[in-house]
Amino acid sequence: MAMDNTVTVTGNATREPELRFTPSGQAVANFGVAVNRRWQNRSTQEWEESVSFFDVTVWAQLAENVAESVTKGSRVTIVGRLDQRSWETQDGDKRSKVEIVADDVAVSLRWATAEVTRNERNDAGGGGNSRPSGGARNDAPPPYNPDEEPF
């Protein structure tokens, strides 16, 4: 039996992404997402709601793009894997939490519009281990040439 650890959630960002860089220059961003679930109780006919909160970690170029594009309140869809971290507090208490390590993050267009700016790729794999010298690019795209393929 194959085990797959893939999760897809859609919700609202609960805080601005915090972008940092590892000592080797790898970008990492962290933010939170709230996922709402609403249903009608069949016995009372009342609407009920439940909210789940998740911490999200994003790496490499995706982290830089998320930090530039996602703001608190943005509706996002996250595809990734669940990862459990454990640590010990200064008082010796053991703690753990489950977070989402994102493979992809997209803004939802259900109730908003977005303007997409395509970034230059830093490496062939898209993940990269180096920090771009100028950060994420915001230059205007080249003029459209109808004789070229769009991608």
Phi, psi and omega in degrees: 000122180281136178255129180238135182243066179242135180227143175233124178229147174235128181193195182252136176296129183267348177204159178298140176298137177257115182263129176226172177229138176289166178303333179275358177098003180285129179282141174216133179235146177232139173205173180246157177222139176250129181247119181263141175231130183231137179210162178259125177291121185292331181279325182256348184063013178271148175278135178238155183220146176225139180238132175246139180248134180229142169271142183236134175244134183230138184244161169062215183299326178301322179298317180293319179295319179296316181298328181275336190251328186264134176235164177305130180095344179299138174274123185229153171245129184240130173244128181188207180229154176275138181222130179258129177247144177232146178205171179242133180285171178297334179275359179091003178283140178269133180231156173206157176209156176254130179230167177261125171262112190279136169264333180205144177226132180226142173282145179275138178258016181296317182233018181207167173246163180218150174252124184260129174243119182281128178272151172291144177282140180270338181203171184291330185271346180082344181272312174063150175238009182238151179274126179297144186295325183254009184075191180291143183273143176235016181296153177293143179293157178296159180302149182288131176246110185295346179274353181257153173289147184290338182229000000 
